[in-house]
Amino acid sequence: MPVLKVLSKVMSTKILLIDDEEKLRSLLARLLRLEGFTISEAPTLKAAWKVIETDEPDVILCDVKLPDGNGVDFIAQVKQKHLPTEIILLTAYGNIPDGIQAMKNGAFDYITKGDDNNKVIPLLHKALEKVQLQKRVQQLESLVGKKYSFDSIIGKAASMGNAVSLAKKVAPTDATVLLLGETGTGKEVFAQAIYNASGRNNKAFVALNCGAFTKDLLESELFGHKAGAFTGAVKDKKGLIEEANGGTLFLDEIGEMPVDLQSKLLRVLETGEFIKTGDTKTSKVNVRIIAATNRNLQEAVKEGHFREDLFYRLNVFAIELPPLRERKEDMQMLAEYYTRLFAAKTNRKITGISKEALKALQNHRWKGNTRELKNVIERAVILEDGDALSIEVLPLDLQTNSDSSRNLFDLSVMEKEHIQKVLAFAKGNKTEAARLLNIGLTTLYRKMEEYGIPK
């Protein structure tokens, strides 16, 4: 379900009213029902717990003194359940110590019966706003958890299944993980899934692309610096290693890290210690490292571009992610998934992929792997006017390679591709395209219909 749909669901407005004074309770319940709230009533805490277990209320209005307990203690008991519920305490006699303890226990507010009746409705609306925010946060956390879980990894190929199985086994441990594979094979998705299934998932997940910075910038980003360490360092800065303390640090493109920084990373892996740039004392961290690279690190070691001791320290648990060209059985599943995803994002009614288009996708080499496939499908969805992705909306190189027996010297094939290129150059303007082709607009439309080029 799309995030926007989840967040746009109407939040419930269920109120539980707990009071042993029946007349007062009934009167307040009637007033609240007139305001449009759904009301449940309970004369005791025992009865209230039954309501909470069967029909989780959003807000509880609770008397302090009840036949079977105290409302102040009840607040703490409800909060221990971690429910998205707010509690407003009602009392016949204002009592400052009770009020203070109630707020400490997690009460939304503490009001006096009779004197504060005019406050009840506005207070309920404020409490409901807080409850709705809590529910939205829970829904988003649930969606994020699903997005970055192992269940989000699509594929039935044995090679992918083996990689997922290894990742699931190592996830609960604190072992360093090295993810290997070509660009676009999903290394960051795996890193997120490992983190999400680990005991560190309540702490930070910090990602850094080691190939995106110069040596000095990378050192500052990773290890931090002290004020005055270099020109422009006007104040102390925490490095990402420190930001990830207690959690997980994902170092993408680790093979691009300069050799003299590799020794500092090795020290972190071996001792949990590092020194900020410009500092004289050691800092300590407890961080799990997940590294990834598309390079052959063993070759890099032989060439002197990567430290051998760091390689063996990172290579504690290596997982090889297969390229898309070796996962032919996953192609249809992935293509259909991305088609549904981008159709929903662009509000297009595209329900499938034509056989010809699917064959073209399966014949392609996919040097950019799933990342390239995702980009191709997104573009195709934008261009498609029908209810299924056709081969005509795929890039020309995919169309050309869709059938190995196709005669690439066929004039009609070349003419179709030329018309498509000119249309693309003219940004879909048919009049301009006809002018550039030096043919009439009617002729262009006829040829587009003949070749099945979308209008």
C-alpha positions as CSV (number, residue, x, y, z in Angstrom):
1,M,0.0,0.0,0.0
2,P,1.5,3.4,-1.0
3,V,2.7,5.6,1.9
4,L,0.3,8.4,1.1
5,K,-2.7,6.0,1.3
6,V,-1.6,4.7,4.6
7,L,-1.2,8.2,6.0
8,S,-4.5,9.4,4.7
9,K,-6.5,6.8,6.5
10,V,-9.0,8.4,8.8
11,M,-7.8,8.0,12.4
12,S,-10.3,6.7,14.8
13,T,-11.6,8.8,17.7
14,K,-12.4,6.2,20.4
15,I,-12.7,7.4,23.9
16,L,-12.8,5.3,27.0
17,L,-14.4,6.9,30.1
18,I,-13.6,5.3,33.4
19,D,-15.6,6.6,36.4
20,D,-17.5,4.7,39.2
21,E,-20.0,7.6,39.5
22,E,-22.6,6.4,37.0
23,K,-24.6,9.6,36.6
24,L,-21.6,11.8,36.1
25,R,-20.1,9.2,33.7
26,S,-23.3,9.0,31.7
27,L,-23.6,12.7,31.4
28,L,-20.1,13.2,30.2
29,A,-20.4,10.3,27.8
30,R,-23.6,11.9,26.3
31,L,-21.8,15.2,25.8
32,L,-18.8,13.6,24.1
33,R,-21.1,11.5,21.8
34,L,-22.7,14.8,20.7
35,E,-19.2,16.0,19.7
36,G,-18.9,12.9,17.4
37,F,-16.7,10.7,19.6
38,T,-17.2,7.0,19.9
39,I,-17.5,6.3,23.7
40,S,-16.9,3.2,25.8
41,E,-17.7,3.3,29.5
42,A,-16.2,1.4,32.4
43,P,-17.0,1.7,36.2
44,T,-13.8,-0.1,37.3
45,L,-10.2,-0.6,36.2
46,K,-11.0,-4.3,35.6
47,A,-13.7,-3.5,33.2
48,A,-11.5,-0.9,31.6
49,W,-8.8,-3.4,30.8
50,K,-11.3,-5.6,29.0
51,V,-12.2,-2.6,26.8
52,I,-8.5,-1.8,26.1
53,E,-7.7,-5.4,25.1
54,T,-10.7,-5.7,22.7
55,D,-11.0,-2.2,21.3
56,E,-7.9,-0.1,21.8
57,P,-9.0,3.4,22.7
58,D,-7.2,6.6,21.5
59,V,-7.8,8.6,24.6
60,I,-8.8,7.5,28.2
61,L,-10.5,9.8,30.6
62,C,-9.9,8.3,34.0
63,D,-11.0,9.1,37.5
64,V,-8.3,9.1,40.2
65,K,-10.1,7.1,42.9
66,L,-11.8,3.9,41.7
67,P,-13.2,0.9,43.6
68,D,-10.4,-1.4,42.5
69,G,-7.4,0.9,42.1
70,N,-5.9,4.3,41.6
71,G,-5.9,6.2,38.3
72,V,-2.3,7.5,38.8
73,D,-0.9,4.0,39.0
74,F,-3.2,2.9,36.1
75,I,-1.4,5.4,33.8
76,A,2.0,3.7,34.4
77,Q,0.5,0.3,33.7
78,V,-1.1,1.5,30.4
79,K,2.2,3.2,29.3
80,Q,4.1,-0.1,29.9
81,K,2.0,-1.6,27.1
82,H,3.4,0.9,24.7
83,L,0.0,1.7,23.2
84,P,-0.6,4.8,21.1
85,T,-3.1,6.0,23.8
86,E,-3.2,9.2,25.8
87,I,-4.7,9.4,29.3
88,I,-6.3,12.4,30.9
89,L,-6.8,12.1,34.6
90,L,-10.0,13.4,36.3
91,T,-10.3,14.1,40.0
92,A,-13.0,15.5,42.2
93,Y,-10.3,17.3,44.4
94,G,-7.2,18.9,43.0
95,N,-4.1,17.3,44.6
96,I,-0.7,18.7,43.6
97,P,1.4,15.5,44.5
98,D,-1.1,13.3,42.6
99,G,-0.9,15.7,39.6
100,I,2.9,15.7,39.6
101,Q,3.1,11.9,39.8
102,A,0.4,11.5,37.1
103,M,2.5,13.6,34.7
104,K,5.6,11.7,35.6
105,N,3.7,8.4,34.8
106,G,2.8,9.7,31.4
107,A,-0.5,11.4,31.8
108,F,-1.5,13.8,29.0
109,D,-3.1,16.2,31.5
110,Y,-4.7,16.3,35.0
111,I,-7.9,18.2,35.4
112,T,-10.5,18.8,38.2
113,K,-14.1,17.7,37.7
114,G,-16.6,20.5,37.5
115,D,-14.1,23.3,37.6
116,D,-12.4,22.3,34.3
117,N,-15.4,20.9,32.3
118,N,-14.9,23.6,29.6
119,K,-11.4,22.2,29.1
120,V,-12.4,18.6,28.4
121,I,-13.3,19.0,24.7
122,P,-10.3,21.1,23.6
123,L,-8.0,18.8,25.6
124,L,-9.4,15.7,23.9
125,H,-8.7,17.2,20.5
126,K,-5.1,18.0,21.5
127,A,-4.6,14.5,22.9
128,L,-6.1,13.0,19.6
129,E,-3.6,15.0,17.6
130,K,-0.8,13.5,19.5
131,V,-2.2,10.0,19.2
132,Q,-2.6,10.5,15.4
133,L,1.0,11.6,15.1
134,Q,2.1,8.5,17.1
135,K,0.1,6.2,14.8
136,R,1.6,7.9,11.7
137,V,5.1,7.4,13.1
138,Q,4.3,3.7,13.8
139,Q,2.9,3.2,10.3
140,L,6.0,4.9,8.7
141,E,8.3,2.8,10.8
142,S,6.4,-0.3,9.7
143,L,6.7,0.7,6.1
144,V,10.4,1.5,6.4
145,G,11.0,-1.8,8.2
146,K,9.3,-3.7,5.4
147,K,11.2,-1.7,2.7
148,Y,14.5,-2.6,4.2
149,S,13.8,-6.1,5.3
150,F,14.9,-9.3,3.6
151,D,11.3,-9.7,2.4
152,S,11.8,-6.7,0.2
153,I,14.6,-8.5,-1.8
154,I,13.0,-9.8,-4.9
155,G,14.2,-13.0,-6.6
156,K,13.9,-16.7,-6.7
157,A,17.3,-17.5,-8.4
158,A,19.4,-19.9,-6.4
159,S,22.3,-17.5,-6.3
160,M,20.2,-14.7,-4.8
161,G,18.6,-17.2,-2.4
162,N,22.0,-18.2,-1.2
163,A,23.1,-14.6,-0.7
164,V,19.9,-13.9,1.3
165,S,20.4,-17.0,3.4
166,L,24.0,-16.0,4.3
167,A,22.9,-12.5,5.1
168,K,20.1,-13.7,7.4
169,K,22.6,-15.9,9.3
170,V,25.1,-13.1,9.9
171,A,22.6,-10.3,10.6
172,P,22.0,-11.1,14.3
173,T,25.8,-11.1,15.0
174,D,28.2,-8.2,15.3
175,A,30.5,-9.7,12.6
176,T,32.0,-7.4,10.0
177,V,30.4,-8.1,6.6
178,L,31.9,-7.6,3.1
179,L,29.3,-7.3,0.3
180,L,30.8,-8.1,-3.1
181,G,29.2,-7.6,-6.5
182,E,28.9,-5.4,-9.6
183,T,27.4,-1.9,-9.5
184,G,23.7,-1.9,-9.1
185,T,23.3,-5.4,-7.7
186,G,21.7,-4.2,-4.5
187,K,24.6,-4.0,-2.0
188,E,23.1,-1.1,0.0
189,V,19.7,-2.9,0.1
190,F,21.5,-5.9,1.6
191,A,23.3,-3.7,4.1
192,Q,20.0,-2.1,5.2
193,A,18.4,-5.5,5.6
194,I,21.3,-6.9,7.7
195,Y,21.1,-3.8,9.9
196,N,17.3,-4.1,10.2
197,A,17.5,-7.7,11.3
198,S,20.3,-7.0,13.8
199,G,20.3,-6.2,17.5
200,R,21.6,-2.7,16.6
201,N,18.5,-1.7,14.6
202,N,17.4,0.7,17.4
203,K,20.6,2.7,16.9
204,A,21.9,4.6,13.9
205,F,22.5,3.3,10.4
206,V,25.1,5.6,8.7
207,A,26.2,5.2,5.1
208,L,29.2,6.7,3.4
209,N,30.4,6.3,-0.2
210,C,34.2,6.2,0.0
211,G,34.6,7.1,-3.6
212,A,32.7,10.3,-3.4
213,F,35.3,12.4,-1.5
214,T,38.9,13.5,-1.8
215,K,41.3,12.0,0.8
216,D,41.1,15.0,3.2
217,L,37.4,15.3,3.0
218,L,36.9,11.6,3.5
219,E,39.1,11.6,6.6
220,S,37.1,14.5,8.0
221,E,33.8,12.9,7.2
222,L,34.7,9.5,8.6
223,F,36.8,10.4,11.6
224,G,35.8,14.0,12.4
225,H,38.2,16.8,13.3
226,K,39.0,19.3,16.1
227,A,38.6,23.0,15.7
228,G,41.7,24.5,14.0
229,A,42.8,21.2,12.5
230,F,42.9,22.9,9.1
231,T,41.8,26.0,7.4
232,G,38.0,26.3,7.7
233,A,37.7,23.9,10.7
234,V,36.2,26.6,13.0
235,K,34.6,24.1,15.4
236,D,34.8,20.4,16.5
237,K,33.0,18.0,14.2
238,K,31.9,14.5,14.9
239,G,32.9,11.9,12.2
240,L,30.4,9.4,10.9
241,I,32.1,6.6,12.8
242,E,31.2,8.5,16.0
243,E,27.7,9.2,14.7
244,A,27.2,5.5,14.2
245,N,28.3,4.6,17.7
246,G,26.2,1.7,19.0
247,G,24.8,1.1,15.5
248,T,26.1,0.2,12.0
249,L,28.4,2.0,9.6
250,F,28.0,1.1,5.9
251,L,31.1,1.9,3.9
252,D,30.2,1.7,0.2
253,E,33.0,1.5,-2.4
254,I,35.5,0.6,0.3
255,G,38.0,-0.3,-2.5
256,E,38.3,3.5,-3.3
257,M,39.5,4.4,0.2
258,P,43.1,5.9,0.1
259,V,45.7,3.5,1.6
260,D,46.8,5.9,4.4
261,L,43.2,6.1,5.7
262,Q,42.9,2.3,5.5
263,S,45.2,2.0,8.5
264,K,43.0,4.2,10.6
265,L,39.9,2.1,9.7
266,L,41.9,-1.1,10.5
267,R,42.5,0.3,14.0
268,V,38.8,0.9,14.5
269,L,38.0,-2.7,13.5
270,E,40.6,-4.1,15.8
271,T,40.4,-1.9,18.9
272,G,37.3,0.3,18.4
273,E,39.7,3.3,18.7
274,F,40.4,6.3,16.4
275,I,41.9,9.8,16.6
276,K,40.1,12.8,15.1
277,T,42.1,15.0,12.7
278,G,43.9,17.5,14.8
279,D,43.3,15.7,18.1
280,T,45.9,14.2,20.4
281,K,43.7,11.8,22.4
282,T,42.0,8.6,21.4
283,S,38.2,8.3,21.0
284,K,36.4,5.0,21.5
285,V,33.4,3.6,19.6
286,N,31.4,0.5,19.4
287,V,30.3,0.2,15.8
288,R,29.6,-2.6,13.4
289,I,31.1,-2.2,9.9
290,I,29.4,-3.4,6.7
291,A,31.6,-2.7,3.7
292,A,30.8,-3.1,0.0
293,T,32.8,-2.9,-3.2
294,N,32.5,-3.8,-6.9
295,R,36.3,-4.1,-7.2
296,N,38.4,-7.3,-6.8
297,L,40.1,-6.5,-3.5
298,Q,42.5,-9.4,-3.8
299,E,43.8,-7.9,-7.1
300,A,43.9,-4.5,-5.4
301,V,46.1,-6.0,-2.6
302,K,48.5,-7.5,-5.2
303,E,48.7,-4.1,-6.9
304,G,49.4,-2.3,-3.6
305,H,46.1,-0.3,-3.7
306,F,44.6,-2.0,-0.7
307,R,46.1,-3.2,2.6
308,E,46.3,-6.9,2.9
309,D,45.6,-6.8,6.7
310,L,42.5,-4.7,6.2
311,F,41.2,-7.0,3.5
312,Y,41.4,-10.0,5.8
313,R,39.8,-8.0,8.6
314,L,36.9,-7.0,6.4
315,N,36.6,-10.4,4.7
316,V,35.4,-12.1,8.0
317,F,32.0,-12.8,6.3
318,A,31.9,-12.1,2.6
319,I,28.6,-12.3,0.5
320,E,28.7,-12.3,-3.3
321,L,25.7,-10.7,-4.9
322,P,24.9,-12.1,-8.4
323,P,24.6,-9.9,-11.5
324,L,21.2,-9.6,-13.1
325,R,22.3,-11.4,-16.3
326,E,22.8,-14.6,-14.1
327,R,19.3,-14.3,-12.7
328,K,17.2,-14.7,-15.9
329,E,14.4,-16.4,-13.9
330,D,14.0,-13.2,-11.8
331,M,13.7,-10.8,-14.8
332,Q,9.9,-11.0,-15.2
333,M,9.3,-10.7,-11.4
334,L,11.6,-7.7,-11.1
335,A,10.2,-6.0,-14.3
336,E,6.6,-6.5,-13.2
337,Y,7.4,-5.2,-9.7
338,Y,9.0,-2.0,-11.0
339,T,6.2,-1.5,-13.5
340,R,3.6,-1.6,-10.7
341,L,5.8,0.7,-8.5
342,F,6.2,3.4,-11.1
343,A,2.7,3.1,-12.5
344,A,1.4,3.8,-8.9
345,K,3.8,6.7,-8.5
346,T,2.8,8.3,-11.8
347,N,-0.9,7.4,-11.5
348,R,-0.8,5.3,-14.7
349,K,-3.1,2.4,-15.4
350,I,-0.4,0.0,-16.6
351,T,-1.1,-3.6,-15.6
352,G,1.6,-5.7,-17.4
353,I,4.4,-6.1,-19.9
354,S,4.0,-7.3,-23.5
355,K,5.7,-10.6,-24.5
356,E,7.9,-8.7,-27.0
357,A,9.0,-6.2,-24.4
358,L,9.7,-8.9,-21.8
359,K,11.8,-10.8,-24.3
360,A,13.8,-7.6,-25.0
361,L,14.4,-7.2,-21.3
362,Q,15.5,-10.8,-20.9
363,N,17.9,-10.6,-23.9
364,H,19.7,-7.5,-22.6
365,R,23.1,-7.8,-20.8
366,W,22.2,-5.3,-17.9
367,K,25.7,-4.0,-17.2
368,G,24.0,-1.7,-14.6
369,N,22.1,-4.6,-13.1
370,T,18.8,-4.0,-11.2
371,R,19.6,-0.3,-10.9
372,E,19.7,0.0,-14.7
373,L,16.5,-2.1,-15.0
374,K,14.7,0.2,-12.6
375,N,15.7,3.3,-14.6
376,V,14.6,1.6,-17.9
377,I,11.2,0.6,-16.5
378,E,10.6,4.1,-15.0
379,R,11.3,5.7,-18.4
380,A,9.1,3.2,-20.2
381,V,6.2,3.7,-17.8
382,I,6.3,7.5,-18.4
383,L,6.3,6.9,-22.2
384,E,3.6,4.2,-22.3
385,D,0.1,5.2,-23.4
386,G,-1.4,1.8,-23.3
387,D,-2.2,-0.6,-20.5
388,A,0.9,-2.8,-20.9
389,L,4.6,-1.8,-21.5
390,S,5.3,-2.3,-25.2
391,I,8.7,-2.8,-26.8
392,E,8.4,0.7,-28.5
393,V,8.8,2.5,-25.2
394,L,12.1,0.7,-24.4
395,P,15.5,2.2,-25.2
396,L,16.5,1.6,-28.8
397,D,19.5,-0.7,-27.9
398,L,17.0,-3.0,-26.1
399,Q,14.7,-3.0,-29.1
400,T,17.5,-3.8,-31.5
401,N,18.7,-6.7,-29.4
402,S,15.3,-8.1,-28.7
403,D,15.6,-10.8,-31.4
404,S,18.9,-12.2,-32.4
405,S,17.5,-13.4,-35.7
406,R,16.4,-9.9,-36.7
407,N,17.9,-8.5,-39.9
408,L,19.5,-5.3,-38.7
409,F,20.1,-4.2,-42.3
410,D,16.3,-4.2,-43.0
411,L,15.4,-0.8,-44.3
412,S,12.2,-0.7,-42.3
413,V,14.0,-1.4,-39.1
414,M,16.5,1.3,-39.7
415,E,13.7,3.8,-40.7
416,K,11.7,3.1,-37.6
417,E,14.7,3.6,-35.3
418,H,15.6,6.8,-37.2
419,I,12.1,8.2,-36.8
420,Q,12.1,7.4,-33.1
421,K,15.5,9.1,-32.6
422,V,14.2,12.3,-34.4
423,L,11.0,12.3,-32.4
424,A,13.0,12.0,-29.2
425,F,15.2,14.9,-30.4
426,A,12.1,17.0,-31.1
427,K,10.8,16.1,-27.7
428,G,7.7,14.5,-29.2
429,N,6.8,17.5,-31.4
430,K,5.4,15.8,-34.5
431,T,5.5,19.0,-36.7
432,E,9.2,19.6,-35.8
433,A,10.0,16.0,-36.3
434,A,8.4,16.0,-39.8
435,R,10.3,19.1,-40.7
436,L,13.6,17.5,-39.6
437,L,12.8,14.3,-41.5
438,N,11.9,16.4,-44.6
439,I,8.5,14.6,-44.9
440,G,4.9,15.7,-44.6
441,L,3.2,15.6,-41.2
442,T,0.6,13.1,-42.7
443,T,3.4,10.9,-43.9
444,L,5.0,10.9,-40.4
445,Y,1.7,9.9,-38.8
446,R,1.2,7.1,-41.3
447,K,4.7,5.8,-40.7
448,M,4.3,6.0,-37.0
449,E,1.1,3.9,-37.2
450,E,2.8,1.4,-39.6
451,Y,5.7,0.9,-37.2
452,G,3.6,0.9,-34.1
453,I,5.3,4.0,-32.7
454,P,3.2,5.5,-29.8
455,K,1.6,8.8,-30.8
